[in-house]
Structure formats: structure tokens, C-alpha cells
Amino acid sequence: MEKSNNNGKMIGALLVGAAIGGALGILFAPDKGSSTRKKLVSKGGDIKDLAQEKYNDLLSEIKKDLKIA
């Protein structure tokens, strides 16, 4: 069960890091607003997909640890 807790912390750290990186990228981006918005939508979708994948992996690990099919 400890492994699942570590996975949760890793996912949380990944999401926080992605949010911070995205915010810094926007602050220092020399692009026009419309271009920046398109990039935000794209990166937001990527982060959402990654978070969903990590969530599913975590659920699989928990089910395996608890021996739930």
C-alpha cells in the first residue's frame, strides 16, 4: 500500500510541476495573445490526458495491491 501512496505523491508533484512550468512559459512567451491561447489549449489537453493516464495507472496499482479484479 505504501507504493500506491508514493505514486499519488509523484502524480501530485508532476501536476504541480506542469502547472508551474506552464505559468512560467506564459509569462515569458513573446507570442501574441491568440497564439498563446492556442498553446494553452493544446498543453491543457496534454496535461489532462497525462493526468488521466496516471490516475488509471494508480487505480490499477491499488486494485492489484488489494487484489480486486
PDB file of N, CA, C and O in Angstrom, chain B, residues numbered from 101:
ATOM      1  N   MET B 101       0.822  -1.192   0.000  1.00  0.00           N
ATOM      2  CA  MET B 101       0.000   0.000   0.000  1.00  0.00           C
ATOM      3  C   MET B 101       0.864   1.252   0.000  1.00  0.00           C
ATOM      4  O   MET B 101       0.444   2.312  -0.465  1.00  0.00           O
ATOM      5  N   GLU B 102       2.066   1.119   0.522  1.00  0.00           N
ATOM      6  CA  GLU B 102       2.969   2.267   0.568  1.00  0.00           C
ATOM      7  C   GLU B 102       3.353   2.711  -0.844  1.00  0.00           C
ATOM      8  O   GLU B 102       3.548   3.901  -1.091  1.00  0.00           O
ATOM      9  N   LYS B 103       3.461   1.762  -1.763  1.00  0.00           N
ATOM     10  CA  LYS B 103       3.814   2.079  -3.134  1.00  0.00           C
ATOM     11  C   LYS B 103       2.743   2.956  -3.772  1.00  0.00           C
ATOM     12  O   LYS B 103       3.076   3.877  -4.518  1.00  0.00           O
ATOM     13  N   SER B 104       1.485   2.699  -3.501  1.00  0.00           N
ATOM     14  CA  SER B 104       0.396   3.500  -4.038  1.00  0.00           C
ATOM     15  C   SER B 104       0.459   4.917  -3.512  1.00  0.00           C
ATOM     16  O   SER B 104       0.164   5.861  -4.245  1.00  0.00           O
ATOM     17  N   ASN B 105       0.836   5.083  -2.259  1.00  0.00           N
ATOM     18  CA  ASN B 105       0.962   6.407  -1.679  1.00  0.00           C
ATOM     19  C   ASN B 105       2.081   7.180  -2.372  1.00  0.00           C
ATOM     20  O   ASN B 105       1.944   8.376  -2.630  1.00  0.00           O
ATOM     21  N   ASN B 106       3.186   6.501  -2.673  1.00  0.00           N
ATOM     22  CA  ASN B 106       4.280   7.142  -3.385  1.00  0.00           C
ATOM     23  C   ASN B 106       3.851   7.528  -4.796  1.00  0.00           C
ATOM     24  O   ASN B 106       4.240   8.586  -5.290  1.00  0.00           O
ATOM     25  N   ASN B 107       3.064   6.692  -5.445  1.00  0.00           N
ATOM     26  CA  ASN B 107       2.561   7.017  -6.779  1.00  0.00           C
ATOM     27  C   ASN B 107       1.679   8.258  -6.729  1.00  0.00           C
ATOM     28  O   ASN B 107       1.761   9.112  -7.611  1.00  0.00           O
ATOM     29  N   GLY B 108       0.850   8.363  -5.721  1.00  0.00           N
ATOM     30  CA  GLY B 108      -0.008   9.535  -5.563  1.00  0.00           C
ATOM     31  C   GLY B 108       0.802  10.806  -5.380  1.00  0.00           C
ATOM     32  O   GLY B 108       0.474  11.848  -5.948  1.00  0.00           O
ATOM     33  N   LYS B 109       1.858  10.719  -4.588  1.00  0.00           N
ATOM     34  CA  LYS B 109       2.721  11.880  -4.390  1.00  0.00           C
ATOM     35  C   LYS B 109       3.425  12.254  -5.688  1.00  0.00           C
ATOM     36  O   LYS B 109       3.584  13.435  -5.998  1.00  0.00           O
ATOM     37  N   MET B 110       3.842  11.250  -6.438  1.00  0.00           N
ATOM     38  CA  MET B 110       4.529  11.501  -7.702  1.00  0.00           C
ATOM     39  C   MET B 110       3.578  12.173  -8.700  1.00  0.00           C
ATOM     40  O   MET B 110       3.973  13.103  -9.403  1.00  0.00           O
ATOM     41  N   ILE B 111       2.352  11.715  -8.759  1.00  0.00           N
ATOM     42  CA  ILE B 111       1.371  12.315  -9.662  1.00  0.00           C
ATOM     43  C   ILE B 111       1.099  13.759  -9.256  1.00  0.00           C
ATOM     44  O   ILE B 111       1.025  14.648 -10.104  1.00  0.00           O
ATOM     45  N   GLY B 112       0.951  13.982  -7.963  1.00  0.00           N
ATOM     46  CA  GLY B 112       0.732  15.341  -7.477  1.00  0.00           C
ATOM     47  C   GLY B 112       1.888  16.255  -7.824  1.00  0.00           C
ATOM     48  O   GLY B 112       1.680  17.381  -8.277  1.00  0.00           O
ATOM     49  N   ALA B 113       3.104  15.778  -7.616  1.00  0.00           N
ATOM     50  CA  ALA B 113       4.285  16.578  -7.935  1.00  0.00           C
ATOM     51  C   ALA B 113       4.363  16.858  -9.431  1.00  0.00           C
ATOM     52  O   ALA B 113       4.739  17.957  -9.840  1.00  0.00           O
ATOM     53  N   LEU B 114       4.011  15.874 -10.244  1.00  0.00           N
ATOM     54  CA  LEU B 114       4.022  16.049 -11.693  1.00  0.00           C
ATOM     55  C   LEU B 114       3.031  17.131 -12.116  1.00  0.00           C
ATOM     56  O   LEU B 114       3.357  17.990 -12.934  1.00  0.00           O
ATOM     57  N   LEU B 115       1.841  17.089 -11.567  1.00  0.00           N
ATOM     58  CA  LEU B 115       0.822  18.075 -11.929  1.00  0.00           C
ATOM     59  C   LEU B 115       1.207  19.475 -11.474  1.00  0.00           C
ATOM     60  O   LEU B 115       0.999  20.446 -12.202  1.00  0.00           O
ATOM     61  N   VAL B 116       1.764  19.583 -10.278  1.00  0.00           N
ATOM     62  CA  VAL B 116       2.210  20.890  -9.787  1.00  0.00           C
ATOM     63  C   VAL B 116       3.342  21.419 -10.662  1.00  0.00           C
ATOM     64  O   VAL B 116       3.356  22.597 -11.016  1.00  0.00           O
ATOM     65  N   GLY B 117       4.277  20.560 -11.006  1.00  0.00           N
ATOM     66  CA  GLY B 117       5.381  20.967 -11.867  1.00  0.00           C
ATOM     67  C   GLY B 117       4.901  21.412 -13.239  1.00  0.00           C
ATOM     68  O   GLY B 117       5.405  22.389 -13.792  1.00  0.00           O
ATOM     69  N   ALA B 118       3.927  20.696 -13.786  1.00  0.00           N
ATOM     70  CA  ALA B 118       3.382  21.073 -15.090  1.00  0.00           C
ATOM     71  C   ALA B 118       2.683  22.427 -15.017  1.00  0.00           C
ATOM     72  O   ALA B 118       2.817  23.246 -15.927  1.00  0.00           O
ATOM     73  N   ALA B 119       1.948  22.664 -13.951  1.00  0.00           N
ATOM     74  CA  ALA B 119       1.254  23.943 -13.791  1.00  0.00           C
ATOM     75  C   ALA B 119       2.246  25.096 -13.656  1.00  0.00           C
ATOM     76  O   ALA B 119       2.065  26.149 -14.267  1.00  0.00           O
ATOM     77  N   ILE B 120       3.285  24.898 -12.862  1.00  0.00           N
ATOM     78  CA  ILE B 120       4.297  25.934 -12.682  1.00  0.00           C
ATOM     79  C   ILE B 120       5.030  26.190 -14.000  1.00  0.00           C
ATOM     80  O   ILE B 120       5.244  27.341 -14.381  1.00  0.00           O
ATOM     81  N   GLY B 121       5.410  25.126 -14.689  1.00  0.00           N
ATOM     82  CA  GLY B 121       6.084  25.281 -15.976  1.00  0.00           C
ATOM     83  C   GLY B 121       5.216  25.998 -16.998  1.00  0.00           C
ATOM     84  O   GLY B 121       5.697  26.847 -17.748  1.00  0.00           O
ATOM     85  N   GLY B 122       3.957  25.657 -17.024  1.00  0.00           N
ATOM     86  CA  GLY B 122       3.038  26.325 -17.946  1.00  0.00           C
ATOM     87  C   GLY B 122       2.890  27.806 -17.634  1.00  0.00           C
ATOM     88  O   GLY B 122       2.888  28.643 -18.536  1.00  0.00           O
ATOM     89  N   ALA B 123       2.765  28.123 -16.354  1.00  0.00           N
ATOM     90  CA  ALA B 123       2.629  29.528 -15.956  1.00  0.00           C
ATOM     91  C   ALA B 123       3.886  30.326 -16.314  1.00  0.00           C
ATOM     92  O   ALA B 123       3.790  31.444 -16.818  1.00  0.00           O
ATOM     93  N   LEU B 124       5.045  29.758 -16.057  1.00  0.00           N
ATOM     94  CA  LEU B 124       6.287  30.455 -16.405  1.00  0.00           C
ATOM     95  C   LEU B 124       6.436  30.611 -17.912  1.00  0.00           C
ATOM     96  O   LEU B 124       6.908  31.642 -18.390  1.00  0.00           O
ATOM     97  N   GLY B 125       6.039  29.602 -18.650  1.00  0.00           N
ATOM     98  CA  GLY B 125       6.098  29.689 -20.105  1.00  0.00           C
ATOM     99  C   GLY B 125       5.220  30.800 -20.645  1.00  0.00           C
ATOM    100  O   GLY B 125       5.597  31.500 -21.585  1.00  0.00           O
ATOM    101  N   ILE B 126       4.054  30.960 -20.053  1.00  0.00           N
ATOM    102  CA  ILE B 126       3.141  32.024 -20.491  1.00  0.00           C
ATOM    103  C   ILE B 126       3.715  33.394 -20.140  1.00  0.00           C
ATOM    104  O   ILE B 126       3.656  34.324 -20.944  1.00  0.00           O
ATOM    105  N   LEU B 127       4.262  33.511 -18.953  1.00  0.00           N
ATOM    106  CA  LEU B 127       4.807  34.804 -18.522  1.00  0.00           C
ATOM    107  C   LEU B 127       5.955  35.277 -19.406  1.00  0.00           C
ATOM    108  O   LEU B 127       6.093  36.476 -19.651  1.00  0.00           O
ATOM    109  N   PHE B 128       6.763  34.367 -19.876  1.00  0.00           N
ATOM    110  CA  PHE B 128       7.943  34.740 -20.644  1.00  0.00           C
ATOM    111  C   PHE B 128       7.784  34.546 -22.150  1.00  0.00           C
ATOM    112  O   PHE B 128       8.747  34.702 -22.901  1.00  0.00           O
ATOM    113  N   ALA B 129       6.584  34.211 -22.592  1.00  0.00           N
ATOM    114  CA  ALA B 129       6.343  33.962 -24.017  1.00  0.00           C
ATOM    115  C   ALA B 129       6.236  35.278 -24.782  1.00  0.00           C
ATOM    116  O   ALA B 129       5.513  36.181 -24.360  1.00  0.00           O
ATOM    117  N   PRO B 130       6.940  35.394 -25.890  1.00  0.00           N
ATOM    118  CA  PRO B 130       6.862  36.614 -26.687  1.00  0.00           C
ATOM    119  C   PRO B 130       5.747  36.580 -27.748  1.00  0.00           C
ATOM    120  O   PRO B 130       5.664  37.479 -28.586  1.00  0.00           O
ATOM    121  N   ASP B 131       4.903  35.560 -27.714  1.00  0.00           N
ATOM    122  CA  ASP B 131       3.869  35.397 -28.733  1.00  0.00           C
ATOM    123  C   ASP B 131       2.689  36.336 -28.508  1.00  0.00           C
ATOM    124  O   ASP B 131       2.515  36.911 -27.434  1.00  0.00           O
ATOM    125  N   LYS B 132       1.878  36.469 -29.570  1.00  0.00           N
ATOM    126  CA  LYS B 132       0.637  37.230 -29.476  1.00  0.00           C
ATOM    127  C   LYS B 132      -0.353  36.457 -28.596  1.00  0.00           C
ATOM    128  O   LYS B 132      -0.189  35.259 -28.368  1.00  0.00           O
ATOM    129  N   GLY B 133      -1.351  37.141 -28.120  1.00  0.00           N
ATOM    130  CA  GLY B 133      -2.349  36.532 -27.252  1.00  0.00           C
ATOM    131  C   GLY B 133      -3.065  35.360 -27.876  1.00  0.00           C
ATOM    132  O   GLY B 133      -3.279  34.342 -27.218  1.00  0.00           O
ATOM    133  N   SER B 134      -3.445  35.488 -29.154  1.00  0.00           N
ATOM    134  CA  SER B 134      -4.178  34.398 -29.811  1.00  0.00           C
ATOM    135  C   SER B 134      -3.304  33.152 -29.934  1.00  0.00           C
ATOM    136  O   SER B 134      -3.786  32.032 -29.771  1.00  0.00           O
ATOM    137  N   SER B 135      -2.049  33.347 -30.217  1.00  0.00           N
ATOM    138  CA  SER B 135      -1.126  32.214 -30.319  1.00  0.00           C
ATOM    139  C   SER B 135      -0.924  31.562 -28.950  1.00  0.00           C
ATOM    140  O   SER B 135      -0.876  30.338 -28.834  1.00  0.00           O
ATOM    141  N   THR B 136      -0.807  32.391 -27.930  1.00  0.00           N
ATOM    142  CA  THR B 136      -0.627  31.873 -26.571  1.00  0.00           C
ATOM    143  C   THR B 136      -1.840  31.070 -26.131  1.00  0.00           C
ATOM    144  O   THR B 136      -1.697  30.022 -25.501  1.00  0.00           O
ATOM    145  N   ARG B 137      -3.038  31.556 -26.457  1.00  0.00           N
ATOM    146  CA  ARG B 137      -4.262  30.832 -26.088  1.00  0.00           C
ATOM    147  C   ARG B 137      -4.321  29.467 -26.769  1.00  0.00           C
ATOM    148  O   ARG B 137      -4.734  28.484 -26.153  1.00  0.00           O
ATOM    149  N   LYS B 138      -3.912  29.402 -28.037  1.00  0.00           N
ATOM    150  CA  LYS B 138      -3.894  28.119 -28.740  1.00  0.00           C
ATOM    151  C   LYS B 138      -2.919  27.152 -28.073  1.00  0.00           C
ATOM    152  O   LYS B 138      -3.212  25.965 -27.924  1.00  0.00           O
ATOM    153  N   LYS B 139      -1.770  27.665 -27.677  1.00  0.00           N
ATOM    154  CA  LYS B 139      -0.789  26.822 -26.997  1.00  0.00           C
ATOM    155  C   LYS B 139      -1.326  26.334 -25.657  1.00  0.00           C
ATOM    156  O   LYS B 139      -1.113  25.181 -25.282  1.00  0.00           O
ATOM    157  N   LEU B 140      -2.025  27.215 -24.932  1.00  0.00           N
ATOM    158  CA  LEU B 140      -2.602  26.832 -23.635  1.00  0.00           C
ATOM    159  C   LEU B 140      -3.616  25.708 -23.797  1.00  0.00           C
ATOM    160  O   LEU B 140      -3.622  24.755 -23.017  1.00  0.00           O
ATOM    161  N   VAL B 141      -4.465  25.815 -24.799  1.00  0.00           N
ATOM    162  CA  VAL B 141      -5.476  24.784 -25.039  1.00  0.00           C
ATOM    163  C   VAL B 141      -4.794  23.457 -25.350  1.00  0.00           C
ATOM    164  O   VAL B 141      -5.195  22.406 -24.848  1.00  0.00           O
ATOM    165  N   SER B 142      -3.769  23.517 -26.174  1.00  0.00           N
ATOM    166  CA  SER B 142      -3.049  22.304 -26.540  1.00  0.00           C
ATOM    167  C   SER B 142      -2.370  21.671 -25.326  1.00  0.00           C
ATOM    168  O   SER B 142      -2.503  20.470 -25.090  1.00  0.00           O
ATOM    169  N   LYS B 143      -1.645  22.482 -24.562  1.00  0.00           N
ATOM    170  CA  LYS B 143      -0.943  21.960 -23.383  1.00  0.00           C
ATOM    171  C   LYS B 143      -1.929  21.489 -22.324  1.00  0.00           C
ATOM    172  O   LYS B 143      -1.683  20.494 -21.643  1.00  0.00           O
ATOM    173  N   GLY B 144      -3.041  22.197 -22.183  1.00  0.00           N
ATOM    174  CA  GLY B 144      -4.057  21.780 -21.223  1.00  0.00           C
ATOM    175  C   GLY B 144      -4.594  20.397 -21.548  1.00  0.00           C
ATOM    176  O   GLY B 144      -4.797  19.573 -20.657  1.00  0.00           O
ATOM    177  N   GLY B 145      -4.823  20.151 -22.828  1.00  0.00           N
ATOM    178  CA  GLY B 145      -5.278  18.825 -23.253  1.00  0.00           C
ATOM    179  C   GLY B 145      -4.235  17.757 -22.983  1.00  0.00           C
ATOM    180  O   GLY B 145      -4.564  16.651 -22.555  1.00  0.00           O
ATOM    181  N   ASP B 146      -2.967  18.093 -23.235  1.00  0.00           N
ATOM    182  CA  ASP B 146      -1.881  17.147 -22.978  1.00  0.00           C
ATOM    183  C   ASP B 146      -1.792  16.810 -21.498  1.00  0.00           C
ATOM    184  O   ASP B 146      -1.639  15.648 -21.124  1.00  0.00           O
ATOM    185  N   ILE B 147      -1.890  17.841 -20.658  1.00  0.00           N
ATOM    186  CA  ILE B 147      -1.808  17.622 -19.209  1.00  0.00           C
ATOM    187  C   ILE B 147      -2.999  16.813 -18.724  1.00  0.00           C
ATOM    188  O   ILE B 147      -2.853  15.945 -17.864  1.00  0.00           O
ATOM    189  N   LYS B 148      -4.179  17.094 -19.272  1.00  0.00           N
ATOM    190  CA  LYS B 148      -5.376  16.336 -18.891  1.00  0.00           C
ATOM    191  C   LYS B 148      -5.210  14.863 -19.249  1.00  0.00           C
ATOM    192  O   LYS B 148      -5.532  13.984 -18.450  1.00  0.00           O
ATOM    193  N   ASP B 149      -4.708  14.597 -20.450  1.00  0.00           N
ATOM    194  CA  ASP B 149      -4.504  13.212 -20.885  1.00  0.00           C
ATOM    195  C   ASP B 149      -3.479  12.503 -20.005  1.00  0.00           C
ATOM    196  O   ASP B 149      -3.671  11.347 -19.628  1.00  0.00           O
ATOM    197  N   LEU B 150      -2.395  13.197 -19.680  1.00  0.00           N
ATOM    198  CA  LEU B 150      -1.363  12.622 -18.827  1.00  0.00           C
ATOM    199  C   LEU B 150      -1.901  12.335 -17.426  1.00  0.00           C
ATOM    200  O   LEU B 150      -1.624  11.282 -16.852  1.00  0.00           O
ATOM    201  N   ALA B 151      -2.672  13.278 -16.879  1.00  0.00           N
ATOM    202  CA  ALA B 151      -3.245  13.085 -15.554  1.00  0.00           C
ATOM    203  C   ALA B 151      -4.206  11.894 -15.549  1.00  0.00           C
ATOM    204  O   ALA B 151      -4.215  11.108 -14.602  1.00  0.00           O
ATOM    205  N   GLN B 152      -5.013  11.759 -16.602  1.00  0.00           N
ATOM    206  CA  GLN B 152      -5.954  10.634 -16.698  1.00  0.00           C
ATOM    207  C   GLN B 152      -5.201   9.310 -16.766  1.00  0.00           C
ATOM    208  O   GLN B 152      -5.588   8.331 -16.128  1.00  0.00           O
ATOM    209  N   GLU B 153      -4.123   9.293 -17.545  1.00  0.00           N
ATOM    210  CA  GLU B 153      -3.322   8.080 -17.669  1.00  0.00           C
ATOM    211  C   GLU B 153      -2.700   7.698 -16.319  1.00  0.00           C
ATOM    212  O   GLU B 153      -2.726   6.532 -15.924  1.00  0.00           O
ATOM    213  N   LYS B 154      -2.149   8.680 -15.625  1.00  0.00           N
ATOM    214  CA  LYS B 154      -1.529   8.407 -14.322  1.00  0.00           C
ATOM    215  C   LYS B 154      -2.573   7.970 -13.302  1.00  0.00           C
ATOM    216  O   LYS B 154      -2.307   7.098 -12.474  1.00  0.00           O
ATOM    217  N   TYR B 155      -3.755   8.570 -13.357  1.00  0.00           N
ATOM    218  CA  TYR B 155      -4.846   8.192 -12.458  1.00  0.00           C
ATOM    219  C   TYR B 155      -5.247   6.736 -12.698  1.00  0.00           C
ATOM    220  O   TYR B 155      -5.439   5.975 -11.750  1.00  0.00           O
ATOM    221  N   ASN B 156      -5.370   6.359 -13.965  1.00  0.00           N
ATOM    222  CA  ASN B 156      -5.733   4.972 -14.286  1.00  0.00           C
ATOM    223  C   ASN B 156      -4.644   4.001 -13.836  1.00  0.00           C
ATOM    224  O   ASN B 156      -4.942   2.916 -13.337  1.00  0.00           O
ATOM    225  N   ASP B 157      -3.383   4.393 -14.011  1.00  0.00           N
ATOM    226  CA  ASP B 157      -2.273   3.554 -13.541  1.00  0.00           C
ATOM    227  C   ASP B 157      -2.330   3.383 -12.026  1.00  0.00           C
ATOM    228  O   ASP B 157      -2.127   2.286 -11.507  1.00  0.00           O
ATOM    229  N   LEU B 158      -2.606   4.477 -11.329  1.00  0.00           N
ATOM    230  CA  LEU B 158      -2.695   4.423  -9.870  1.00  0.00           C
ATOM    231  C   LEU B 158      -3.836   3.515  -9.427  1.00  0.00           C
ATOM    232  O   LEU B 158      -3.675   2.722  -8.499  1.00  0.00           O
ATOM    233  N   LEU B 159      -4.991   3.627 -10.085  1.00  0.00           N
ATOM    234  CA  LEU B 159      -6.121   2.756  -9.740  1.00  0.00           C
ATOM    235  C   LEU B 159      -5.774   1.293  -9.976  1.00  0.00           C
ATOM    236  O   LEU B 159      -6.138   0.429  -9.179  1.00  0.00           O
ATOM    237  N   SER B 160      -5.077   1.018 -11.062  1.00  0.00           N
ATOM    238  CA  SER B 160      -4.670  -0.359 -11.349  1.00  0.00           C
ATOM    239  C   SER B 160      -3.747  -0.891 -10.268  1.00  0.00           C
ATOM    240  O   SER B 160      -3.886  -2.037  -9.840  1.00  0.00           O
ATOM    241  N   GLU B 161      -2.808  -0.070  -9.822  1.00  0.00           N
ATOM    242  CA  GLU B 161      -1.884  -0.473  -8.759  1.00  0.00           C
ATOM    243  C   GLU B 161      -2.632  -0.729  -7.451  1.00  0.00           C
ATOM    244  O   GLU B 161      -2.341  -1.693  -6.743  1.00  0.00           O
ATOM    245  N   ILE B 162      -3.581   0.122  -7.138  1.00  0.00           N
ATOM    246  CA  ILE B 162      -4.354  -0.041  -5.899  1.00  0.00           C
ATOM    247  C   ILE B 162      -5.170  -1.327  -5.967  1.00  0.00           C
ATOM    248  O   ILE B 162      -5.212  -2.096  -5.007  1.00  0.00           O
ATOM    249  N   LYS B 163      -5.819  -1.555  -7.109  1.00  0.00           N
ATOM    250  CA  LYS B 163      -6.619  -2.777  -7.265  1.00  0.00           C
ATOM    251  C   LYS B 163      -5.733  -4.008  -7.165  1.00  0.00           C
ATOM    252  O   LYS B 163      -6.125  -5.012  -6.571  1.00  0.00           O
ATOM    253  N   LYS B 164      -4.539  -3.934  -7.743  1.00  0.00           N
ATOM    254  CA  LYS B 164      -3.625  -5.065  -7.688  1.00  0.00           C
ATOM    255  C   LYS B 164      -3.163  -5.299  -6.239  1.00  0.00           C
ATOM    256  O   LYS B 164      -3.076  -6.443  -5.792  1.00  0.00           O
ATOM    257  N   ASP B 165      -2.872  -4.225  -5.516  1.00  0.00           N
ATOM    258  CA  ASP B 165      -2.459  -4.352  -4.121  1.00  0.00           C
ATOM    259  C   ASP B 165      -3.567  -4.921  -3.251  1.00  0.00           C
ATOM    260  O   ASP B 165      -3.309  -5.691  -2.325  1.00  0.00           O
ATOM    261  N   LEU B 166      -4.808  -4.536  -3.555  1.00  0.00           N
ATOM    262  CA  LEU B 166      -5.948  -5.008  -2.782  1.00  0.00           C
ATOM    263  C   LEU B 166      -6.523  -6.304  -3.351  1.00  0.00           C
ATOM    264  O   LEU B 166      -7.446  -6.887  -2.781  1.00  0.00           O
ATOM    265  N   LYS B 167      -5.967  -6.747  -4.482  1.00  0.00           N
ATOM    266  CA  LYS B 167      -6.395  -7.963  -5.171  1.00  0.00           C
ATOM    267  C   LYS B 167      -7.875  -7.894  -5.574  1.00  0.00           C
ATOM    268  O   LYS B 167      -8.639  -8.838  -5.373  1.00  0.00           O
ATOM    269  N   ILE B 168      -8.249  -6.754  -6.144  1.00  0.00           N
ATOM    270  CA  ILE B 168      -9.606  -6.557  -6.666  1.00  0.00           C
ATOM    271  C   ILE B 168      -9.518  -6.678  -8.180  1.00  0.00           C
ATOM    272  O   ILE B 168      -8.647  -6.071  -8.802  1.00  0.00           O
ATOM    273  N   ALA B 169     -10.401  -7.446  -8.769  1.00  0.00           N
ATOM    274  CA  ALA B 169     -10.357  -7.631 -10.230  1.00  0.00           C
ATOM    275  C   ALA B 169     -11.005  -6.529 -10.958  1.00  0.00           C
ATOM    276  O   ALA B 169     -11.048  -6.542 -12.188  1.00  0.00           O
TER     277      ALA B 169
END
